[in-house]
Amino acid sequence: MSKTFMRGLDLLERIDGHGSLTVTELARMTGMDKSVVSRMISACEPDGWVVRENGRISLGPRAALLAHSSASAEFVRQAMPVVETISGVTGMQSQVYVLVGTRAVIVASAGGRLGIGVGLGSSVPLFATAAGTVIASQLSEAELDRLLPPEPFPDATTDMIGHPEYAAFTAATFATTPRRSLRPDAAGCSRNELDRRIGQIRVSGVALDHGEIHPELGCIAVPWPRSAVRAALACMGSLMEVQDSEDLALAVLRAAAAPGATRRDVVAVAAAARDSRSRP
């Protein structure tokens, strides 16, 4: 497929995930030369793919119609109230990840006390992180053989630092941004280690990340099986926040992932979990 075409799609995805952006910001996020970004935006503008106002670029009306009637768009519409409910009762960043290509990609995100929102389209490898390994746990051996990189797997932190959204997120939120994994033994750096973690997830129904990728970041994720979609529900926050609220977040995530769950069900489970914690 044309490299220029894929770059154009990448630009549209960045704008969709982050809101209006300048050419300079898009160039920094994508790693493209500023002049290349400027030319591509200028080519997209006349046909309504993007609009420009006061030097900032937003998606145009034509882009808003793209995939509007697709099953994927309907899935995202269903996911948004779920993450908003989870975030509302836990106070943490809530996300939905789905399998896209060889990675787990955020398609819905809401709330959180970190003061930032992880951009839509951000992705994690399947061999690391709570969300990535939860997606991997829903795949067959043949699918894993096809989607995983050759061994030894890349260092997970190095992999994610290569994605502009992760670097921007950690730089804006935490005092440190590690350049390599501080716990390579926990990062699923071999297929045997990943298989062991997948086996644990299939038994327990949950994956926990206590500073695996970033020493100040924690995450809890559970499978969210949907028709024809491998998905995960996750809560993310500071490591202390996740550790302090692990029981509440896990109860809420499991309630939200249950077939036919409603907002009332999730709120009721959260209230019961808080009540249980407050008892002497």
N, C-alpha and C positions, 0 to 999 in steps of 0.2 A: 504494500500500500504506500502511496506517495508520502514521503517524509513531510512535505509542506502541508499536506492535508491533515496529517496527524498533529502537527504543530498548531494548526488552526483550531482543531478540536480541543487541544490542551488549553489554549487561551480562553476559549469559551467556558471550559470547565472551571478554570481559575476564577473567572469573573462570576460565574454562577455560585461558586462556593464562598467567595469572600466579599461579594458586593462590588460596588464601583471601585475601579482601580485606575491608577495612572499608567502610562506607558512604561515609566521607570519602574514602578512596582511590579508590573507584569514581567518585565525583563529580568528583574532580580529573582522573582519566584520561579521562572521557567529556565533560567540560565541562558536564554537567547540574547543575542545582541539587540540593543535598544532600537537600532535602525530596522532590524528585521521585524520586530514586534510592531513598530510604527507602520511599516508597509502592509503588514497583514491586517492590522486594525483598519487601515484606510481602505483595503480591499473589501472588508466585511461590512463597512458602514453603509455604502449606497443601497445594499439589498436588505437592510434592516436587521442584520444579525447582531449588530451592536449600535449603540447610540453614544454620542460624546457630548458632555456638558461641563463647562468650566474645567476642561482638561482631564476629566475623569470619564472612564468608559464603563458603560453598563450594558447588560444584555438588551437587545432590541426585541420588538414584537415578533419577528420571525423566529427567533430563538425560543421565545416563550411557548410557541406552538409545537416545538420539536418533542416528539415522544409523548405528547399530552395524553393520547389515548392508549398508550402501551400498557402492558401488564406491569412493567417495571415502575412506571409512573404511578400506577394505582398502589403498588406495594409501598412506595415512598409516602404517598398520601396517608396510608394506613399506619405507617411507622411513626409519623410525626406526633400524633396525640399520645402514642405509647411512650416515647422518650420524654415528652413534656410532663406526663404524669409521673414517671419514674423520677425525673429530676425534681419535680415539685414536692414529692414526699421524702426524698433522701437528701436534697440540697446539693447533690453532686452532679457533675457533668454526666449526661446520659447519652448513649450513642447506639445506633444500629449499624452493624457491619454486614456486608454481604460479599460473597465470592465474586470477584471480577477478574477474569484472566487467571493470573497466578498469585493474586494478593487478596487480602481482606480489606475492603474499602468502606469508609464511612459514607452512608447515604442519608442519615438523619442524625441530628445532634441538637441538644437543648440544655440550657441552664448551667448550673455549677457555681461554686463560690470562688473559683480560681480567677474570676474576672475576665476570662476570655472564652471564646468558643472555638473548638477545634474545627477547622474548615471542612466542609463537605468535599469528598474526593480524596482526603488524606488516606493513606494506606499503610498496612503493616504486612510483613511477610508471614506466611503460613507456619513457619517453623519456630516462631517466637511470639511473645506477648500473649496475654490472656485471650484477647479477641482472635488473634491469628490462629492459635492452637485450638480454640473452640470451633472455628470454621474447619480446620483440618480434621477434627474428630468426627465430622459428619461426612467425610470422604472415604471412598473405598481404597484399598491398597493400590489398585490399578490407577485410580485418579491421582493419588499421592505420588506414585512413580512418575506420572506424566507432568505434574505441576511443580514438584519440588526441584530446587537447583541441585547440581551435582555436589556430592560430599567432597571435602568438608563444607558445610553450609557457611555462607558469609557471616561475619560477626554482625549480630542483629542491630547493635547501635550504629555501626558504620553504615549498614544498609539504610537505616532510617534517617541518619543525618544527611544522606544524599537527597532526601526529599525536602524541598524548601519549607513545606508546611510544618514539619516536625522541628526543623531548626528554628524557625520563627517562633513557634509555640514555646519551646524550652527557653529561648533567649528572653522572651517577654515575661516568662512566669517564674523561672528559677534562677538561682545564683550561679549554677554551674551547668554546662552542657558537655557531658563526657564524649570523648572522641573514640572510645572503644567500650565494649561491654565490661562492666566491673565484675560480673558474675558469669563468665563464659560457660560454666558448668550448668547454669540454669537457663541458658538461652536456646536450648534445642539445637546445639551445634553439630549433632550427628543424627542419623536416622534412628539409631537405637534409642537415643535419649528422647527424640520426638515421639517414637512409638510408645515409650514408657509413659510419657506425659498424656498422650492421647488415650491410652488405656485407663489412666486415672480419671480423666475427664468423662469418659464413657460410663464409668462406675459412679462417680460422685455428681456428675451433671454440672460441674463448675470448674473454672480455671481462675487462679489467683496470681496476680503479678505484684509482688512486694519489692519494688525497686529494681526489677530485672533490667529494664532498658534505661531508666533514669533513676538515680538514687533518691530522688525526691518525689517520684511519681508512682502511684499505685492504681491498680485496675482489677475489677471483678467482672467476669463475663460468663454467660450461660448460653447454651444453644437455644435458638428460636426457630425451630423447624417450620418452614412455610412451603406451600406447594411450589415445587420446581425452583426454590431458592434456598441456598445454604446461608443462614443468617445467624447472627449473635447479638444479644443484648448486653450492654456493658455499662458499668458505672466507673468513672475515673475521677481522681482527685489527688490531693497531696498524699504522700505515703501515710502520714499520721491520720489524716481524715479517713482514708480507706480502712486502715487498721482499727480505728475507733468505731467505725460504722459498719464493719464487715457483716455482722449478723443481720442488721436492718437491710442493708443493700442486697444481700443474698436473698432474703425472704421476699423482698419487693421484686427483684429480677425474676425469681422463679414464679411468682404470682403472675407477673406480666406475660411470661412466656407460656403459661398454661393455655391449652386450647380453649377458645371461647371466653378468655378473660376480659373483664370490663374494667373501666376506670374505678368503679365502686369497689370491685374485688381487690384491686391493688391498694387503694386507700385503706380499706379495712385491714388488710394484712399489715400495712405499715403501722396503723394504729395499734394493732395487737402486739407487734414487735416492740414498739416503744413502751407499751404498757408492761411487757414482760421485763424489759431492761430496767424500768423504774422500781420494780418490786425489790424489797430487801432480800 
